[in-house]
Amino acid sequence: MASSRQLIGVLKEQLKVRGITYRQLASQLALSEPTLKRWFSEFTMSLKQLDAVCEVVGLALSDLAQLAEEQERIHQLGEDQEQQLVADLRLLLVALALLNRWRFEQILMTYTFSPAELIQLLAQLDRMRFIELQPRNRVRLKVSADFTWRAAGPIQRFFERQAQQEFFQSSFDGAGELRLVLTGMLSRSSNALLQQKMERLAREFSTLRDEDAALDLEQRHGTSLVLAMRPWELAAFTQWRRPGLDKPF
């Protein structure tokens, strides 16, 4: 839970976002401007005072708390932290399970970890600020909704090296499987438009994943979606391309 200092700090930012000055706010609260400035500079607002300011700003206290909590969330791990996950695949497995909203009991039921071993892994993720380990082995994710792995970082390199080839060793004709391979010549603007659509699809995937987290584990299935596009020609064809005819994109 956010502290009062964090809430006041976020409230100060919201004043700037909304273009509300201390003078305007003090006038609406029937306070002197120096008094109001002291509240903010010394972080000394009571809950009642905080609620009164929020009402003028047009925020509920719950909205303010949510904004403060989102600020605490991490959008990406550091290089060293990702390397820790790759160095211990048990840790990576648990991190991925937690991203998919698995509970402690579900991980134990599915994998061969002992309770003590799993608690140790969760404690390590807690130290990395990936999660907050709570009483009775409950877990609160501390990553943001738009959390991503580092571009070309240890996690992406791991999947390129070990998972990519395994993923494509399929005819993609089974239940829940689909593969589309399209080739054609596109302009830069069409390429950019398709990339925007792919990014929207990726956001929709994340939204559906979060909504489905409320379902029982038996109703959910590990699913991978790969979206990729690049200017490219089959290597077998380039042997006949005339020198100097490559087109910069």
Secondary structure, 3 states (H helix, E strand, C coil): CCCHHHHHHHHHHHHHHHCCCHHHHHHHHCCCHHHHHHHHHHCCCCHHHHHHHHHHHCCCHHHHHHHHHHHHCECCCCHHHHHHHHHCHHHHHHHHHHHCCCCHHHHHHHCCCCHHHHHHHHHHHHHCCCEEEEHHHEEEECECCCCCCCCCCHHHHHHHHHHHHHHCCCCCCCCCCCCCCCCCCCCHHHHHHHHHHHHHHHHHHHHHHHHHCCCCHHHCCCCCCCCCCCCCCCHHHHCCCCCCCCCCC
